[in-house]
Amino acid sequence: MMRMVDLIELKKNNQVLTKEQIHFIIEEYCNQRIPDYQMSALLMAICFNGLTKQETALLTDEMIHSGEVIDLSAIEGIKVDKHSTGGVGDKTSLVLGPMVAACGVKVAKMSGRGLGHTGGTLDKLESIPGMNINISKEDFIKQVNEIGIAIIGQSTNLVPADQKMYALRDVTATVDCIPLIASSIMSKKLASGSDTILLDVKYGKGAFMRTKEEAKKLAYTMIEIGQHLGKDTRAAISDMNQPLGNAIGNSLEVIEAINTLKGKGPKDLLDLCLETGSHMLVQAKRCQNEIEALQLLKQVIADGSALNKLKKMVNYQHGDVDIIDNPKLFKQAKIILPVKVNKEGYIKDLEAKTLGMISMKLGGGRLTKEDTIDHSAGIILNKKIGDYCNSEDILAYLYTDKEIDQELIEEFYNAYQIVDFFVEKPTLIDEILV
């Protein structure tokens, strides 16, 4: 008879767990026959001793099958998905999804909400009046078949094992363990039913992975899981030492996404979407190589079909389509405060996480799942790393309905490091791993 205490002992002594043992752990834990204190002990043992490639893949597979597995076979063609490990100002799904769909590739995406300093795709979409992100599986499939794209909320029964385990990891200092992060992300992606996955693994001060080396290790672990389970999985390694684009905050980021689809968005956001999108088109076998794919993506922006695809998605999900053509229809913040430069010179560093936290304090994020978000709150950056600041320049604009105190302004200034020597603008994407 298998006992959890014996399996904890095995992992404590750095032994390899079998398929049967991992199945027992996940099944018994989900059925509440293994208590939280024993699962916590196992998670800590995994943090100390790690998991083999085989163990990580087996754990992911068991987590996938702990709940509902979405069958998207009724959707014609290859279904692609993209997942970002999260960062400040990351609105790529709102740009990349319509671009890829406009190229004739099916985008069937299930997203999550934001907590803390990173905003979730669903929160951004819900800043569009009327937008419904809770549609049935049948309507989801119908929508993707008819217009090529849908972005909706995750099913509550998707990977319940991860939901239970993540809640434990959050309170037992076992979050930052690469095999556990990888199995958590990949179980949700693989249970969502797409044929290919493009991962955007971010590193830096505004990301979960602090260094490029950590990001690459996580990326390779997730690629190996995808390959083990028969899915074409690739990963972009991208810099998150500063926010992506200029907008931080829900409706502000949607407006920036709209402008990017019009060809008028920030260069870093557009470049990231073009590079990752080109790999998604190759994965979907829509294009033979990344050069051909890049040309096609640029074309759908130039001819307006990418923007039109966003409109169709918003319309199908009962959102106000007029807002896409006239972003002034978004709820407007009562206060828009310009923050002037307090020191001349080049911006050397920009604390993305700090700016994300400031946006949250302005009303643009939540500390708990129950908190209400002010969709109009956030920050528009005028200056980023490598830019020169004159004394009369505006660093940024703060958007909020709340009173802004001097302490918050000082916190904002402290997020910037300004120096008196030239600073090059950073490279956003370091490499694509396949």
C-alpha positions as CSV (number, residue, x, y, z in Angstrom):
1,M,0.0,0.0,0.0
2,M,1.3,3.4,-1.0
3,R,1.7,6.0,1.7
4,M,2.4,9.8,1.3
5,V,4.9,9.9,4.1
6,D,7.1,7.3,2.2
7,L,6.9,9.4,-1.0
8,I,8.0,12.5,0.9
9,E,10.9,10.5,2.3
10,L,11.9,9.4,-1.2
11,K,12.0,13.0,-2.5
12,K,13.7,14.2,0.7
13,N,16.5,11.8,-0.2
14,N,16.5,12.9,-3.8
15,Q,15.0,9.8,-5.2
16,V,13.1,9.7,-8.5
17,L,9.3,9.3,-8.2
18,T,7.6,6.8,-10.6
19,K,4.5,7.5,-12.8
20,E,2.4,5.4,-10.4
21,Q,3.6,7.4,-7.4
22,I,3.0,10.8,-9.0
23,H,-0.5,9.6,-10.1
24,F,-1.2,8.6,-6.5
25,I,-0.1,12.0,-5.1
26,I,-2.2,14.1,-7.4
27,E,-5.3,11.9,-7.3
28,E,-5.3,11.5,-3.5
29,Y,-4.6,15.2,-2.9
30,C,-7.4,16.3,-5.2
31,N,-9.8,13.9,-3.5
32,Q,-8.7,15.4,-0.1
33,R,-7.2,12.1,1.1
34,I,-3.7,13.8,1.4
35,P,-3.7,16.7,3.9
36,D,-2.1,20.1,3.0
37,Y,0.7,19.7,5.5
38,Q,2.0,16.5,3.7
39,M,1.7,18.2,0.3
40,S,3.5,21.2,1.7
41,A,6.4,18.9,2.8
42,L,6.6,17.3,-0.6
43,L,6.6,20.7,-2.4
44,M,9.5,21.9,-0.1
45,A,11.4,18.6,-0.8
46,I,10.9,19.3,-4.6
47,C,12.2,22.9,-4.1
48,F,15.4,21.5,-2.5
49,N,16.0,18.6,-4.7
50,G,14.2,19.4,-8.0
51,L,12.6,17.0,-10.4
52,T,14.0,15.1,-13.4
53,K,12.7,16.0,-16.9
54,Q,10.6,12.8,-16.8
55,E,9.2,13.6,-13.3
56,T,8.3,17.1,-14.4
57,A,6.5,15.9,-17.5
58,L,4.6,13.2,-15.5
59,L,3.6,15.7,-12.9
60,T,2.3,18.1,-15.6
61,D,0.3,15.3,-17.3
62,E,-1.3,14.3,-14.0
63,M,-2.2,17.9,-13.2
64,I,-3.7,18.3,-16.7
65,H,-6.0,15.3,-16.1
66,S,-7.0,16.4,-12.6
67,G,-10.0,18.3,-14.2
68,E,-11.5,19.2,-17.5
69,V,-9.4,18.9,-20.6
70,I,-10.8,21.1,-23.4
71,D,-11.3,19.3,-26.7
72,L,-10.9,21.8,-29.5
73,S,-11.0,19.2,-32.3
74,A,-14.2,20.8,-33.5
75,I,-12.2,23.9,-34.5
76,E,-10.8,23.6,-38.0
77,G,-7.1,23.8,-38.6
78,I,-4.2,24.2,-36.3
79,K,-5.0,26.1,-33.0
80,V,-2.2,28.3,-31.7
81,D,-1.8,29.8,-28.2
82,K,0.6,32.2,-26.6
83,H,1.5,32.5,-23.0
84,S,3.5,35.3,-21.2
85,T,5.0,34.7,-17.8
86,G,3.8,38.2,-17.1
87,G,5.2,41.7,-16.7
88,V,4.3,45.3,-16.3
89,G,2.5,46.8,-19.3
90,D,2.2,43.4,-21.1
91,K,-0.7,43.7,-23.4
92,T,0.7,41.5,-26.2
93,S,-2.4,39.1,-26.4
94,L,-4.6,42.1,-27.4
95,V,-2.3,42.9,-30.3
96,L,-0.8,39.5,-31.2
97,G,-4.1,37.5,-31.2
98,P,-5.8,39.7,-33.8
99,M,-2.6,39.9,-35.9
100,V,-2.2,36.1,-36.1
101,A,-6.0,35.6,-36.6
102,A,-5.9,38.1,-39.5
103,C,-3.3,35.9,-41.1
104,G,-5.8,33.0,-41.2
105,V,-4.6,31.1,-38.1
106,K,-7.0,30.0,-35.4
107,V,-6.4,31.7,-32.0
108,A,-8.3,29.9,-29.1
109,K,-7.0,31.5,-25.9
110,M,-8.0,31.2,-22.3
111,S,-6.6,33.8,-20.0
112,G,-6.4,34.7,-16.3
113,R,-6.8,37.8,-14.2
114,G,-4.1,40.0,-12.7
115,L,-3.0,40.1,-9.1
116,G,-0.5,42.5,-7.7
117,H,1.7,44.6,-10.0
118,T,0.9,42.7,-13.2
119,G,-2.4,43.2,-15.0
120,G,-4.4,40.3,-16.4
121,T,-5.7,40.1,-20.0
122,L,-9.2,39.6,-18.8
123,D,-9.1,42.8,-16.7
124,K,-8.0,44.7,-19.7
125,L,-10.7,43.3,-21.9
126,E,-13.4,44.0,-19.3
127,S,-12.5,47.7,-19.5
128,I,-14.4,47.6,-22.8
129,P,-18.1,48.2,-21.9
130,G,-20.3,45.1,-22.3
131,M,-17.3,42.8,-23.0
132,N,-18.2,39.2,-22.0
133,I,-15.2,36.9,-21.2
134,N,-17.3,34.1,-19.7
135,I,-18.8,32.4,-22.7
136,S,-19.7,28.7,-23.0
137,K,-17.3,26.1,-24.5
138,E,-19.8,25.7,-27.4
139,D,-19.9,29.4,-28.1
140,F,-16.1,29.6,-27.8
141,I,-15.6,26.9,-30.5
142,K,-18.3,28.5,-32.7
143,Q,-16.6,31.9,-32.4
144,V,-13.1,30.7,-33.2
145,N,-14.5,28.7,-36.2
146,E,-16.4,31.7,-37.6
147,I,-14.0,34.6,-37.0
148,G,-10.7,32.9,-36.1
149,I,-10.2,34.3,-32.5
150,A,-11.6,34.3,-29.0
151,I,-10.1,35.3,-25.7
152,I,-12.1,34.1,-22.7
153,G,-11.7,33.3,-19.0
154,Q,-10.4,29.9,-17.9
155,S,-12.9,27.2,-16.9
156,T,-13.1,26.9,-13.1
157,N,-12.6,23.1,-13.5
158,L,-9.4,23.6,-15.5
159,V,-6.4,21.9,-13.7
160,P,-7.9,22.0,-10.1
161,A,-4.7,20.3,-8.9
162,D,-2.8,23.4,-9.8
163,Q,-5.3,25.7,-8.1
164,K,-4.9,23.7,-4.9
165,M,-1.1,23.4,-5.1
166,Y,-0.6,27.1,-6.1
167,A,-2.6,28.2,-3.0
168,L,-0.2,26.1,-0.9
169,R,3.0,27.3,-2.7
170,D,2.0,30.9,-2.1
171,V,2.0,30.5,1.7
172,T,4.9,28.0,2.0
173,A,7.7,29.9,0.2
174,T,7.7,27.3,-2.7
175,V,6.6,29.6,-5.5
176,D,10.1,30.1,-7.1
177,C,10.8,26.5,-8.0
178,I,11.3,26.0,-11.7
179,P,9.8,22.5,-12.1
180,L,6.7,23.6,-10.1
181,I,6.4,26.9,-12.1
182,A,6.8,25.0,-15.4
183,S,4.2,22.3,-14.5
184,S,1.8,25.0,-13.3
185,I,2.0,27.0,-16.5
186,M,2.1,24.1,-18.9
187,S,-0.7,22.1,-17.3
188,K,-3.1,25.0,-17.9
189,K,-1.9,25.6,-21.4
190,L,-2.0,22.0,-22.4
191,A,-5.4,21.4,-20.8
192,S,-6.8,24.4,-22.8
193,G,-6.5,22.3,-26.0
194,S,-4.3,24.3,-28.4
195,D,-2.0,22.4,-30.9
196,T,1.0,24.8,-30.5
197,I,2.3,27.0,-27.7
198,L,4.5,30.1,-28.0
199,L,5.9,31.1,-24.6
200,D,7.1,34.6,-23.8
201,V,9.4,34.1,-20.9
202,K,10.3,37.4,-19.3
203,Y,13.3,38.3,-17.0
204,G,14.3,41.4,-15.1
205,K,13.1,43.6,-12.4
206,G,9.5,43.6,-13.6
207,A,9.3,39.9,-14.1
208,F,9.1,36.7,-12.1
209,M,12.5,35.5,-13.3
210,R,15.1,37.9,-12.3
211,T,17.9,36.9,-14.6
212,K,18.2,35.8,-18.3
213,E,19.7,32.4,-17.1
214,E,16.7,31.7,-14.9
215,A,14.3,32.6,-17.7
216,K,16.1,30.3,-20.1
217,K,16.1,27.4,-17.6
218,L,12.4,27.8,-17.1
219,A,11.8,28.1,-20.9
220,Y,13.8,24.9,-21.7
221,T,11.9,23.1,-18.9
222,M,8.5,24.1,-20.4
223,I,9.6,23.3,-24.0
224,E,10.7,19.8,-22.8
225,I,7.3,19.3,-21.2
226,G,5.5,20.3,-24.4
227,Q,7.6,18.1,-26.5
228,H,7.2,15.1,-24.1
229,L,3.4,15.6,-24.4
230,G,3.5,16.0,-28.2
231,K,3.0,19.7,-28.6
232,D,5.1,22.1,-30.7
233,T,6.4,24.5,-28.0
234,R,8.7,27.4,-28.5
235,A,9.8,30.3,-26.2
236,A,10.9,33.9,-26.6
237,I,13.3,35.2,-23.9
238,S,12.4,38.9,-23.4
239,D,13.7,41.7,-21.2
240,M,11.3,43.1,-18.6
241,N,13.6,45.5,-16.8
242,Q,11.2,48.2,-17.9
243,P,7.4,48.2,-18.8
244,L,6.4,47.0,-22.2
245,G,5.1,49.9,-24.3
246,N,4.2,53.2,-22.6
247,A,0.9,52.4,-21.0
248,I,0.3,50.7,-17.6
249,G,-3.3,50.1,-16.5
250,N,-6.3,48.4,-18.1
251,S,-8.1,50.8,-20.5
252,L,-4.8,52.7,-21.1
253,E,-3.3,49.4,-22.3
254,V,-6.3,48.5,-24.5
255,I,-6.0,52.0,-26.2
256,E,-2.3,51.3,-26.7
257,A,-3.1,47.9,-28.2
258,I,-5.6,49.5,-30.6
259,N,-3.1,52.1,-31.7
260,T,-0.5,49.4,-32.3
261,L,-3.0,47.5,-34.5
262,K,-3.3,50.8,-36.4
263,G,0.4,50.9,-36.9
264,K,0.8,53.8,-34.4
265,G,1.9,52.0,-31.2
266,P,5.2,51.9,-29.4
267,K,8.1,50.2,-31.3
268,D,9.0,47.7,-28.5
269,L,5.4,46.4,-28.3
270,L,5.1,46.1,-32.1
271,D,8.5,44.4,-32.5
272,L,7.7,41.8,-29.8
273,C,4.4,41.0,-31.5
274,L,6.0,40.8,-34.9
275,E,8.8,38.5,-33.8
276,T,6.7,36.1,-31.6
277,G,3.8,36.2,-34.2
278,S,6.2,35.1,-37.0
279,H,7.1,32.0,-35.0
280,M,3.4,31.3,-34.3
281,L,2.6,31.4,-38.1
282,V,5.4,28.9,-38.8
283,Q,4.2,26.7,-35.9
284,A,0.7,26.8,-37.5
285,K,2.3,25.9,-40.9
286,R,0.7,29.1,-42.4
287,C,4.2,30.2,-43.5
288,Q,7.3,28.3,-44.4
289,N,9.7,30.6,-42.5
290,E,9.9,33.6,-40.2
291,I,10.7,36.1,-43.0
292,E,7.6,35.2,-45.0
293,A,5.6,35.3,-41.7
294,L,6.9,38.7,-40.8
295,Q,5.9,40.2,-44.2
296,L,2.4,38.8,-43.7
297,L,2.0,40.2,-40.2
298,K,3.1,43.7,-41.4
299,Q,0.6,43.5,-44.2
300,V,-2.4,42.8,-41.9
301,I,-1.5,45.8,-39.9
302,A,-1.1,48.0,-42.9
303,D,-4.4,47.0,-44.6
304,G,-6.4,47.2,-41.3
305,S,-7.4,43.6,-41.2
306,A,-5.7,43.0,-37.8
307,L,-7.7,45.9,-36.3
308,N,-10.8,44.6,-37.9
309,K,-10.2,41.2,-36.3
310,L,-10.2,42.8,-32.9
311,K,-13.5,44.5,-33.7
312,K,-15.1,41.2,-34.7
313,M,-13.9,39.6,-31.5
314,V,-15.3,42.5,-29.4
315,N,-18.6,42.4,-31.3
316,Y,-19.0,38.6,-30.8
317,Q,-18.3,38.9,-27.1
318,H,-20.9,41.7,-26.8
319,G,-18.4,44.6,-26.2
320,D,-18.9,48.1,-27.5
321,V,-17.3,48.1,-30.9
322,D,-17.5,51.9,-31.3
323,I,-14.9,52.2,-28.6
324,I,-12.3,50.7,-30.9
325,D,-12.7,53.6,-33.4
326,N,-13.2,56.2,-30.6
327,P,-11.1,55.4,-27.5
328,K,-12.5,58.6,-25.9
329,L,-15.6,56.5,-25.1
330,F,-13.6,54.6,-22.4
331,K,-14.2,55.7,-18.8
332,Q,-12.0,58.8,-18.2
333,A,-9.9,59.2,-15.1
334,K,-10.9,62.3,-13.0
335,I,-7.3,63.2,-12.4
336,I,-4.5,63.3,-15.0
337,L,-1.3,64.4,-13.3
338,P,1.8,65.3,-15.3
339,V,5.0,64.4,-13.5
340,K,7.9,66.6,-14.6
341,V,11.6,65.5,-14.8
342,N,13.4,66.2,-11.5
343,K,16.9,65.6,-13.0
344,E,18.5,66.1,-16.4
345,G,20.3,63.2,-18.1
346,Y,19.8,59.8,-19.6
347,I,17.5,57.2,-18.1
348,K,19.7,54.3,-17.1
349,D,17.2,52.2,-15.1
350,L,13.5,52.0,-14.7
351,E,12.0,49.9,-11.9
352,A,9.1,48.2,-13.8
353,K,7.8,46.4,-10.6
354,T,7.7,49.7,-8.7
355,L,5.7,51.4,-11.5
356,G,3.3,48.4,-11.6
357,M,2.8,48.8,-7.8
358,I,2.1,52.6,-8.3
359,S,-0.4,51.8,-11.0
360,M,-2.1,49.4,-8.6
361,K,-2.2,52.1,-5.8
362,L,-3.8,54.5,-8.3
363,G,-6.6,51.9,-8.6
364,G,-5.4,49.9,-11.7
365,G,-4.7,46.6,-9.9
366,R,-5.8,44.5,-7.0
367,L,-4.1,43.2,-3.8
368,T,-6.8,40.6,-3.3
369,K,-9.0,38.8,-5.8
370,E,-12.0,40.6,-4.3
371,D,-10.7,44.1,-4.9
372,T,-12.5,46.3,-7.5
373,I,-10.4,47.6,-10.3
374,D,-10.6,51.2,-11.7
375,H,-10.2,50.5,-15.4
376,S,-9.3,54.1,-16.1
377,A,-6.4,54.2,-13.6
378,G,-2.7,53.8,-14.5
379,I,0.4,55.5,-16.0
380,I,1.4,56.7,-19.4
381,L,5.2,56.9,-19.7
382,N,6.8,59.6,-21.8
383,K,10.4,58.5,-21.1
384,K,12.1,55.1,-20.9
385,I,15.6,53.6,-20.7
386,G,18.0,55.3,-23.1
387,D,15.9,58.5,-23.5
388,Y,17.4,61.9,-22.6
389,C,15.5,64.1,-20.1
390,N,15.5,67.9,-20.2
391,S,14.5,69.8,-17.1
392,E,11.1,70.8,-18.7
393,D,10.2,67.4,-20.0
394,I,7.3,65.3,-18.7
395,L,8.4,61.9,-17.4
396,A,4.9,60.5,-17.3
397,Y,1.2,61.1,-16.7
398,L,-0.6,59.5,-13.7
399,Y,-4.3,58.6,-14.2
400,T,-6.6,58.1,-11.2
401,D,-9.8,59.0,-9.4
402,K,-7.9,59.0,-6.1
403,E,-6.0,61.8,-4.4
404,I,-2.3,61.6,-5.2
405,D,0.0,62.4,-2.2
406,Q,3.6,63.5,-2.3
407,E,4.8,60.1,-1.0
408,L,3.5,58.4,-4.1
409,I,5.2,61.1,-6.3
410,E,8.5,60.4,-4.5
411,E,8.0,56.7,-5.0
412,F,7.5,57.3,-8.7
413,Y,10.8,59.4,-8.9
414,N,12.6,56.7,-7.1
415,A,11.7,54.2,-9.8
416,Y,14.0,56.1,-12.2
417,Q,17.8,56.2,-12.3
418,I,19.0,59.2,-14.3
419,V,22.7,59.6,-15.2
420,D,24.9,62.2,-17.0
421,F,26.3,59.8,-19.6
422,F,24.9,58.2,-22.8
423,V,22.7,55.1,-22.3
424,E,21.8,52.7,-25.2
425,K,18.2,51.5,-25.5
426,P,17.9,47.9,-24.5
427,T,17.3,44.9,-26.8
428,L,13.8,43.5,-26.0
429,I,14.0,39.9,-27.3
430,D,17.3,38.1,-26.6
431,E,16.5,34.9,-28.5
432,I,13.8,32.4,-29.5
433,L,14.3,28.8,-28.1
434,V,12.8,25.9,-30.1
